[in-house]
Amino acid sequence: MICPRCGTIIPKNRNYCDTCGADLSAYKKIIRLSNSYYNKGLERANVRDLSGAVQYLKKSLEMNKRNTAARNLLGLVLYGQGEIVAALGEWVVSKHFQPEDNWADDYMEKIQGNPTKLDGMNQGIKKYNLALDAARQGGEDLAILQLKKVVSIHPDFLRARQLLALLYLHNGEWDRARKQLDYAVQLDVANVTTLKYLKELEKQTKNPSQAQEEPLKESGDTIQFTPSTAVYTEEKPNIMAWITLVVGALVGILVTFLLIVPTVKKNVRSEYDKERLDYSSELRIKEAALTSLEKETALWKQKYEESARELSSIQIPEYDEHMYDKMFQLISSYIETVEKKETKEEEIIELASQFNRFDPSQMQNTDAVSLYEDLKNQVYMLAKDPVYQLGRDAYSEGDYTKSASYLQSAYDYGFFGESCYYYLGRSYQYLEQFDQAAVYYRKLLEEYPDSSLAGYTRTRLGEMGMD
């Protein structure tokens, strides 16, 4: 167990910290409570009660945010509900708290190792949002079409199946609604929304019970077959037999044309009328859907025009879809470089340059941004001295462009000092960037007024006419 105050590792049977003297009895109770909630969440997850598992796991993390086992399981449960973005967020935070020997690495690698599936999930989420907006605006037909595409490419997206079932319930399509709700129950057996929709479905489809047919009773009577007693006798040739045969054939043909053929024609006609009616019904449905789409198009066109007028002067930054991929690559480079037994200065400088080029402003996950800042500060702390030395070497060789670049990087990495200020200002002065040079000369005079370089600094400012 780790002391929450000073970070010292202490035995489990101790109720106080030997280093800082903190009382750990309450902290240990909180840890046990967090583990208890985790175990309950695990039990719910094992029986596909994902909603209950989410509640217990969130309570576990409220007790102990560093419980990586609970956080990893929460990510798996959210992934099982189709919430891929929320799942990745939990695993990134888990990786921050436990950088090594963490199952979150395997989970994220499996997802990122299949770009086609990941892109399909992303498209499914976008189509779900479009369907939700369409349903709110009354375009139920369009919403159903979009949701069908969503569940085809992302079958485990629970919210999409619930919304599709709700639209079927609203349209009175009970069988289709039941199919979606049955699948949703398989995903999450105790989801409150799914159970509420199932209750409403049962209420709408409830019919009076029908009497069962009476089973057939077996009879004890046997059927008696009476053998024929007629005696066969050969008849003499008779012309009437041929006449009777011909007449019978003619009567059969006549019966066929008078009774069978009209019946067949009637059946064919009935089948044709039925197919035509089905086709007409389908055509009317498609026409209604087309009308709804036209209305929806007109509505969206009007909203687009209004939004275009309102947003004509707003600059919307583009979102980098591969932002977190770059973040993972940066973390991987950090691990490969910093954890080496012998790390070269060139590798540290290159790693610091990668962190300097990365822009975290578009990342929405605050924990991911915090992780980036922590790693960046560690890398900058390692890189600032070697970069400063490169700047001094370049200054000594008279390459003021390189010296300005290196010394500026050293300053950005946190190398603050009178020598850095002076030589950085001097490099900018040689490059005739006098405003930049004056900035660092004045920093030296403000922070180190008694420095041995202060007199030289005032002389340089005088040379530039910036006393």
C-alpha positions in Angstrom: 0.0 0.0 0.0 1.2 3.5 -0.8 0.8 6.4 1.7 -1.5 9.0 0.1 0.4 11.9 1.8 4.1 11.2 1.1 4.0 8.2 -1.4 6.0 5.8 0.8 5.3 2.1 0.3 4.2 0.7 3.7 3.1 -2.9 4.8 -0.6 -3.7 4.7 -0.8 -4.4 8.4 0.3 -0.9 9.4 -2.3 1.8 10.3 0.2 4.7 10.1 3.0 5.8 7.9 6.5 5.5 9.4 7.8 8.4 7.2 5.2 11.1 7.7 3.2 9.7 10.6 -0.1 9.9 8.7 -3.0 7.9 10.2 -4.0 5.4 7.5 -7.0 3.7 9.1 -9.6 5.7 7.3 -7.7 5.5 4.1 -7.6 1.7 4.3 -11.3 1.6 4.9 -11.8 3.6 1.8 -9.6 1.3 -0.2 -11.5 -1.8 1.1 -14.8 -0.1 0.2 -13.5 0.7 -3.3 -12.5 -3.0 -3.8 -15.9 -4.1 -2.5 -17.7 -2.0 -5.1 -15.3 -3.3 -7.7 -16.2 -6.9 -6.8 -19.9 -6.2 -7.0 -19.4 -4.5 -10.4 -17.5 -7.6 -11.5 -20.4 -9.9 -10.4 -22.8 -7.7 -12.4 -20.6 -7.7 -15.5 -20.3 -11.5 -15.4 -24.1 -11.9 -15.7 -24.3 -9.2 -18.4 -25.9 -6.7 -16.0 -23.9 -3.9 -17.6 -25.9 -1.0 -16.2 -25.5 -2.3 -12.6 -21.8 -2.9 -13.2 -21.3 0.7 -14.4 -23.0 2.1 -11.2 -20.8 0.0 -8.9 -17.6 0.6 -10.8 -18.2 4.4 -10.8 -18.8 4.2 -7.0 -15.5 2.3 -6.7 -13.6 5.0 -8.6 -15.3 7.7 -6.4 -13.7 6.0 -3.4 -10.3 5.4 -5.1 -9.6 7.0 -8.5 -6.3 5.0 -8.8 -8.1 1.7 -8.7 -7.0 0.7 -12.2 -8.7 -2.7 -12.1 -12.0 -1.0 -11.6 -11.3 1.6 -14.3 -10.2 -1.1 -16.8 -13.3 -3.1 -16.1 -15.5 0.0 -16.5 -13.9 0.6 -19.9 -14.7 -3.0 -20.9 -18.3 -2.6 -19.8 -18.7 0.7 -21.7 -17.2 -1.0 -24.7 -19.7 -3.8 -24.4 -22.5 -1.1 -24.5 -21.0 0.3 -27.7 -19.6 3.4 -25.9 -16.1 3.2 -27.6 -15.1 6.8 -26.9 -15.9 6.6 -23.1 -14.1 3.2 -22.9 -10.9 4.7 -24.5 -11.0 7.6 -22.1 -11.1 5.3 -19.1 -8.2 3.2 -20.4 -6.1 6.4 -21.1 -6.6 7.5 -17.5 -5.8 4.0 -16.2 -2.5 4.1 -18.2 -1.7 7.5 -16.6 -2.1 6.0 -13.1 -0.3 2.7 -13.9 2.1 3.1 -16.8 3.5 -0.4 -16.5 1.9 -3.9 -16.4 -1.5 -2.5 -17.3 -4.2 -4.4 -19.2 -5.4 -1.1 -20.7 -2.4 -1.4 -23.1 -3.8 -4.6 -24.6 -7.4 -3.3 -24.8 -6.3 -0.1 -26.7 -4.0 -2.1 -28.9 -6.8 -4.5 -29.9 -9.0 -1.6 -30.8 -6.4 0.4 -32.7 -5.1 -2.7 -34.4 -8.3 -2.9 -36.4 -8.6 0.5 -38.1 -11.5 -0.7 -40.2 -13.6 -1.7 -37.2 -12.7 1.5 -35.4 -13.7 3.6 -38.3 -17.0 1.7 -38.6 -17.7 2.4 -34.9 -16.9 6.1 -35.5 -19.3 6.2 -38.5 -21.9 4.4 -36.4 -21.8 7.1 -33.7 -22.1 9.9 -36.2 -25.1 8.2 -37.9 -26.7 7.7 -34.5 -26.3 11.4 -33.7 -27.9 12.3 -37.1 -30.8 9.8 -36.4 -31.3 11.3 -32.9 -31.6 14.8 -34.4 -33.9 13.6 -37.1 -36.2 11.9 -34.6 -36.4 15.0 -32.5 -37.4 17.0 -35.6 -40.2 14.5 -36.5 -38.3 12.7 -39.3 -38.9 9.2 -37.9 -38.6 7.5 -41.3 -35.2 9.0 -41.9 -34.1 8.2 -38.3 -35.1 4.6 -38.8 -33.1 4.3 -42.0 -30.0 5.8 -40.3 -30.4 3.5 -37.2 -30.7 0.4 -39.4 -27.3 1.3 -40.8 -25.9 1.9 -37.3 -26.9 -1.5 -35.9 -25.6 -3.2 -39.1 -22.1 -1.8 -38.7 -22.1 -1.6 -34.9 -24.4 -4.4 -33.6 -23.6 -3.9 -29.9 -24.5 -0.2 -29.8 -27.1 -0.4 -27.1 -28.4 3.2 -27.3 -29.0 2.8 -31.1 -31.0 -0.4 -30.6 -33.1 1.3 -27.9 -33.8 4.3 -30.0 -34.8 2.1 -33.0 -37.1 0.1 -30.8 -38.7 3.3 -29.5 -39.4 4.5 -33.0 -40.9 1.1 -33.9 -43.1 1.3 -30.8 -44.3 4.8 -31.9 -45.2 3.5 -35.3 -47.0 0.4 -34.0 -44.5 -2.1 -35.5 -44.5 -4.4 -32.5 -42.6 -7.4 -33.9 -39.7 -5.2 -35.1 -39.6 -3.4 -31.8 -39.5 -6.7 -29.9 -36.6 -8.0 -32.1 -34.5 -4.9 -31.2 -35.4 -5.1 -27.5 -34.6 -8.8 -27.3 -31.2 -8.1 -28.7 -30.8 -5.2 -26.3 -31.6 -7.5 -23.3 -28.9 -9.9 -24.5 -26.4 -6.9 -24.4 -27.6 -5.6 -21.0 -30.0 -7.8 -19.0 -31.1 -5.2 -16.5 -31.0 -1.9 -18.4 -33.8 0.3 -17.1 -34.6 1.8 -20.4 -34.8 -1.5 -22.2 -37.1 -3.0 -19.5 -39.3 0.1 -19.6 -39.8 -0.3 -23.4 -40.5 -4.0 -23.0 -43.2 -3.3 -20.4 -44.8 -0.8 -22.8 -44.6 -3.3 -25.6 -46.3 -6.0 -23.5 -49.0 -3.4 -22.6 -49.7 -2.6 -26.2 -49.7 -6.2 -27.5 -51.7 -7.8 -24.7 -54.6 -10.0 -26.0 -57.3 -12.0 -24.3 -56.4 -15.6 -24.0 -57.9 -17.9 -26.5 -59.5 -21.2 -25.6 -57.3 -24.1 -26.5 -58.6 -26.6 -29.0 -60.0 -29.8 -27.4 -57.6 -32.7 -28.1 -58.8 -35.4 -30.3 -60.0 -38.5 -28.4 -58.9 -41.9 -29.5 -61.7 -44.3 -30.4 -61.8 -47.9 -29.4 -63.8 -48.9 -32.5 -62.1 -50.7 -35.3 -63.0 -50.4 -39.0 -64.3 -53.5 -40.5 -63.4 -54.2 -44.1 -65.9 -56.4 -46.0 -64.4 -58.2 -48.8 -66.1 -58.0 -52.1 -68.1 -61.0 -53.1 -68.5 -60.1 -56.8 -67.4 -62.7 -59.2 -65.4 -61.6 -62.3 -66.8 -62.6 -65.6 -65.5 -61.6 -68.9 -67.8 -59.4 -70.8 -68.5 -59.7 -74.4 -67.4 -56.8 -76.7 -70.0 -54.1 -76.7 -70.0 -50.9 -78.7 -71.8 -49.0 -75.9 -68.6 -49.2 -73.9 -66.8 -47.2 -76.4 -69.6 -44.7 -76.7 -69.6 -44.4 -72.9 -65.8 -43.8 -72.9 -66.1 -41.1 -75.5 -69.0 -39.4 -73.7 -67.1 -39.6 -70.4 -64.1 -37.9 -72.0 -66.2 -35.2 -73.4 -67.9 -34.6 -70.1 -64.5 -34.5 -68.4 -63.3 -31.9 -70.8 -66.5 -29.9 -70.4 -66.2 -30.0 -66.6 -62.6 -28.9 -66.9 -63.5 -25.8 -68.9 -66.7 -25.0 -67.0 -65.5 -25.5 -63.4 -61.7 -26.0 -63.1 -60.5 -23.4 -65.6 -62.7 -20.5 -64.1 -61.5 -21.5 -60.6 -57.9 -21.3 -61.7 -58.4 -18.0 -63.4 -60.1 -16.7 -60.3 -57.2 -17.8 -58.2 -54.7 -16.2 -60.6 -56.7 -13.0 -60.7 -57.0 -13.0 -56.9 -53.2 -13.5 -56.5 -52.6 -10.8 -59.1 -54.9 -8.3 -57.2 -53.2 -9.2 -54.0 -49.7 -8.6 -55.4 -50.9 -5.3 -57.0 -52.4 -4.2 -53.6 -49.1 -5.1 -51.9 -47.2 -3.2 -54.5 -49.5 -0.2 -54.2 -49.1 -0.3 -50.4 -45.4 -0.4 -50.7 -45.4 2.4 -53.2 -47.5 4.5 -50.9 -45.1 3.8 -48.1 -42.2 4.8 -50.2 -44.0 7.9 -51.3 -44.7 8.8 -47.7 -41.0 8.3 -46.9 -40.0 10.4 -49.8 -42.4 13.1 -48.7 -41.0 13.0 -45.2 -37.4 13.2 -46.6 -38.4 16.1 -48.7 -39.8 17.9 -45.7 -36.7 17.0 -43.7 -34.5 18.3 -46.5 -36.4 21.6 -46.6 -36.1 21.9 -42.9 -32.4 21.2 -42.9 -31.9 23.6 -45.8 -33.7 26.3 -43.8 -31.6 25.5 -40.7 -28.4 25.5 -42.8 -29.2 28.9 -44.3 -29.9 30.3 -40.8 -26.7 28.8 -39.4 -24.6 29.9 -42.3 -25.8 33.5 -41.7 -24.9 33.2 -38.0 -21.6 31.5 -38.4 -20.3 33.3 -41.4 -17.7 35.1 -39.3 -16.7 32.3 -37.0 -13.5 30.4 -37.6 -14.0 26.7 -36.6 -10.8 24.8 -36.0 -10.5 21.5 -37.8 -10.5 18.5 -35.5 -7.7 16.1 -36.0 -9.2 12.6 -35.9 -5.8 11.0 -35.3 -5.0 13.3 -32.3 -5.0 10.4 -29.8 -3.0 8.2 -32.1 -0.3 10.9 -32.1 -0.6 11.1 -28.3 -0.1 7.3 -28.0 2.9 7.4 -30.4 4.4 10.2 -28.2 3.9 8.2 -25.1 5.5 5.2 -26.8 8.5 7.3 -27.8 8.8 8.5 -24.2 8.8 5.0 -22.8 11.4 3.7 -25.4 13.7 6.6 -24.8 13.6 7.4 -21.1 13.5 3.8 -19.8 16.7 2.8 -21.6 19.7 2.0 -19.5 21.9 4.4 -21.5 20.0 7.3 -23.1 21.9 9.5 -25.6 21.6 13.3 -25.4 20.5 13.4 -29.1 17.6 11.1 -28.3 16.5 13.2 -25.4 16.7 16.4 -27.5 14.7 14.7 -30.3 12.0 13.5 -27.8 11.7 17.1 -26.4 11.3 18.4 -29.9 8.4 15.9 -30.5 6.7 17.1 -27.3 7.2 20.7 -28.3 5.6 20.1 -31.8 2.6 18.3 -30.3 -0.5 20.6 -29.9 -2.9 19.3 -27.1 -5.4 22.1 -27.4 -7.9 20.0 -29.4 -7.9 17.1 -26.9 -11.2 17.0 -25.0 -10.1 14.5 -22.3 -8.7 16.6 -19.4 -6.9 13.5 -18.0 -5.1 12.9 -21.3 -4.0 16.6 -21.3 -2.8 16.3 -17.7 -0.8 13.2 -18.7 0.8 15.0 -21.6 1.8 18.0 -19.4 3.4 15.7 -16.8 5.5 13.8 -19.4 6.4 17.0 -21.2 7.8 18.6 -18.0 9.9 15.5 -17.3 11.3 15.4 -20.8 12.0 19.2 -20.8 13.9 18.8 -17.5 16.2 16.2 -19.1 16.7 18.1 -22.3 17.2 21.7 -21.2 20.9 21.4 -20.2 22.1 19.5 -23.3 20.2 21.9 -25.6 21.7 24.9 -23.8 25.2 23.5 -24.2 24.5 23.0 -28.0 23.5 26.7 -28.1 26.7 27.8 -26.4 28.8 25.7 -28.8 27.1 27.1 -31.8 27.6 30.7 -30.4 31.3 30.0 -29.9 31.5 28.8 -33.5 29.8 32.0 -34.8 26.7 30.2 -36.0 24.2 32.6 -34.5 21.2 31.1 -36.2 21.7 27.7 -34.6 22.7 29.3 -31.2 19.5 31.4 -31.2 17.4 28.3 -32.0 19.0 26.1 -29.4 19.1 28.7 -26.7 15.5 29.6 -27.3 14.6 25.9 -27.0 16.6 25.7 -23.7 14.6 28.7 -22.4 11.3 27.1 -23.5 12.3 23.9 -21.7 12.9 25.8 -18.5 16.6 26.8 -18.5 16.4 30.2 -16.8 19.6 32.0 -16.0 21.7 35.0 -16.6 24.0 33.3 -19.1 21.1 31.9 -21.1 19.5 35.4 -21.2 22.7 37.1 -22.3 23.8 34.7 -25.0 20.3 34.4 -26.4 19.9 38.2 -26.6 23.4 38.4 -28.1 22.5 35.8 -30.8 19.3 37.7 -31.7 21.4 40.9 -31.8 23.9 39.4 -34.3 20.8 38.3 -36.4 19.5 41.9 -36.2 16.4 40.8 -34.4 16.7 43.7 -32.0 13.3 43.5 -30.4 13.8 39.9 -29.5 17.3 40.6 -28.2 15.9 43.5 -26.0 13.4 41.1 -24.4 16.1 38.8 -23.0 18.5 41.7 -22.1 15.8 43.3 -20.0 14.9 39.9 -18.3 18.6 39.6 -17.2 18.5 43.2 -15.8 15.2 42.6 -14.0 16.1 39.2 -12.5 19.8 39.6 -12.0 20.6 43.3 -11.5 23.8 42.5 -9.6 25.1 40.1 -12.2 28.6 40.4 -13.7 26.9 40.5 -17.1 24.6 43.4 -16.2 27.1 46.0 -17.4 27.6 44.2 -20.7 23.9 44.0 -21.1 23.4 47.7 -20.7 26.1 48.3 -23.2 24.3 46.0 -25.8 21.0 47.8 -25.2 22.8 51.1 -25.8 24.3 49.8 -29.1 20.7 49.0 -30.2 19.4 52.4 -29.1 17.2 50.7 -26.4 18.6 52.1 -23.2 
